[in-house]
Amino acid sequence: MRWLDARGVVGGSAASAAPESAAIAERLLDGHGPEPEHPDRVAAAWTLDDGTRAALCAQLGAPLEQSAREPWLALAQRLVAVQLAAARAQARVESLEKSERLQQALYEIADLAGSDLDMVDMLRRIHGVVGGLMYAENCYIVLYDDVRDSLRFLYFADRIDTYIAEPEREIRGDEMPNSLTLALLRHGEPLQGSSASIREQLNVTQDLTHGPDSQDWLGVPMRRDDRVCGAIVVQSYDRPGLYGDEERALLAFVAQHILTALDRYRAREELERRVAERTQALQLSNRDLQAEIIERQRAERLQRALFRIAELSITSETLERFYAQVHDVVSELLYARNFYIALIADDGEHLEFPYSIDERDPIRESRRLGVGLTEYVIKRGQALLADRNRIASLAAAGLVRSLGSQAHCWLGVPLFRGDHVVGVIAVQSYSPAIAFTVRDQELLTFVAHHISNGLARKQTQDRLVTAHSELEQRVASRTRELAQANTELLSQIGERLRAEQQLTHQALHDALTGLPNRGQLLERLETAIARAQQDPRRQFAVLFLDLDRFKLVNDSVGHSAGDELLIEAGRRIVAAVRTDDTVARLGGDEYAILVDNIDGLRVAEELSHRILRALGEPCWVAGREVFPSASLGIAMWHPRYRTGAELLRDADAAMYRAKSAGRDRCAVFDEAMREQAVRILDLEADLRRAINGDGFIAYYQPIVRLSDHSVIGHEALLRWRHERRGLLLPSDFIGLGEDSGLIEEVDWLLYAQVMRQLAEGGEGYVSVNVSPRHFRASDFADRLLRMIDEAGADPHRLRIEITEGALLDDVPRALRMLRTLRGHGVLAQLDDFGTGFSALSYLHRFPIECLKIDQSFVAGLVGETRPESVAVVRAIQALAGTLGIHTIGEGVENEAQLAALRELGCAYGQGYLFGHPAERAQAPLRQALTR
């Protein structure tokens, strides 16, 4: 058996010892004549119902009578048809099962990419998903910096190689020059095969430090725009030929999802970093504030102590009482468990200790002036702060001699009477944990000054009274300053609290409308999801609302008026919803409403219609009456949702369905929308692969002279040879291409094919369609002329077809561009004339070579609309004659339309009557031009 189906797939089956029969079946399948009859053989070829061509040759064990041959052959044909149908059904089942597994895996990858898992856990789970679709036991993922030529291993799993990934470690390219991974990143394209073959392909030297060789190795780069930013690699050590084109395409798709996940992870890390920085800044600010409070409290305590000392110098009855009370005051300010006051006796030769408290030397006897630390301070007339090392160094120099117990830290300040030193006040510590500071020295110096004042009190009472009065004034002034400082401090604390509250409010609310923002809405959605998961009977919905034609308001009356409309829309939505519902502004003219605790979809729909009616009421904006409207999408809670962002996404999709259905209405998200989103996602991925794989081709439709049907040129039409869906027309994918921005790249691929066709020579011209998006690019003309020069094509054989809208979008730019192209020989034709703006006042200014009459008018030349269409075409012919240009009738499909165009004076035509669009391989352009 041999067969050939409509897709060009050849198949067959044969007995092990049937070479002659197989050759006969091959000849019959190729279309050779019937084989001569043979008594021991039956051979025939036929076409099945589905267009499959089949051939059979059977060597019989014994001759078969003529009457039995036809029934035998009919039975064989039925059996073949049944077997082929069963095989195809099985293949379809296997394909559907495989597609279902792939779709489920892609859903899991997308969910992981949007999850809150840490990066290593997320990549490990994605690795598990990939392992369910293909052999991926040995897998690793790297990030690449093409500017620094360095990489980082984010994830590494291998059953043989013991390398451990260090995501934070950056490895420079010169550290691993013989790495296949680095070679893949620099190469920028997927690589597949054994390690040895890839090294030979990329001219990489073998280096066992980079791990053992693989029997099969598959690496796919991850791209952001046109830059390689990482790669994912899988490998097999014991099974060659394990990976093919299907595994490579799957891994490429997974690579882009991993890149998306990493981008989200980085964005989350950046947000967390900013929050941490803000938190740290607030903590530092709070710490400074606390330090300032402590400092002011210390100042207050010091002020009270000084005031008390000043008071004691007047109110103490005796000096002994004064000394004891001063000790109490000093103990409140610094460590003073060991404290004494030393005075020079009246004879000037002895040292007395009128007050001494010490845990080791409870009694200090008077002594003759010598070389102790106290005498050292008296001689120098300066304070001394000394630790044990400083004391030891002074003793070694012969300046002092330690008396009594050895102190760990000692602080003494002189007591003055006038300009003469009369004594010392000292504190000391016997513990290494307690040491005095310069501030303590300053404090004690000040205290010593007040003690000196107390000692001089009995000498002159009047002077003491004056000093006391002055001190009271100074204390009062200082107290007022302190009170003012306290007031300012409390004010600053209040300002800080208000600022924190304002920042918190701004972080959760929209600045323009005062409504909750996206962040607060997502928090409330998470709460609603948690409640619904705990109580299955609880239902809620998310409404996504977008104002219709809001850009028109901004463009016509200004952004300030647009802001007024946004504020008014927010007020109306809040007034229309229930008290417990949450209305949030997401940005621009988009709002979202969380409708919690409802009885079902009916409540959400009624609320949606109420909101739309409220928004539809007219309002005055910037002195104009505006009639706003909105499109609204509804997404009901379902257990499949994991995050609030997923609900918002589906409500957004439903909103776009409502907008496409005519605006000012609402739509409910359903499974059909979900399936459509998946289809669009798959088609966009196919579109990107087709751009990289040259899946777009040019088909050429002839343009003929109506008088003799001679071909004067061709129009190049875009077609997509899809790997599964076959040949696609632009209407099947042009909308997706424009939304994703990929259609411009597709157009340039088509232009390149046309340039190569023109470079091969021939006669006649070829016209290409130029979209308004291209025409708005300032470098379009230069780029097109540069492409013509690089291909070696004749620019006089190229025409561009543009629409009226493209001309009027930016008249000066369009005029300059057309003149530039015409100056180099590239002429312009106006496509679909009569269906656009038809700005006749502008048309005479542009260097247009031809008007193409839209096929709707050509079709109307026959039938009920003939009078109107004849009038339109006659007017176009008159306009063209006035401007000195010719016309081409589009969509000519029958002789009646041809005759009508000839009668109206149209010289050229294009349509199925003259030829269908054909690929060059089927109808070469040169032949089409010359026949």
Disulfide bonds with the S-S distance in Angstrom:
none
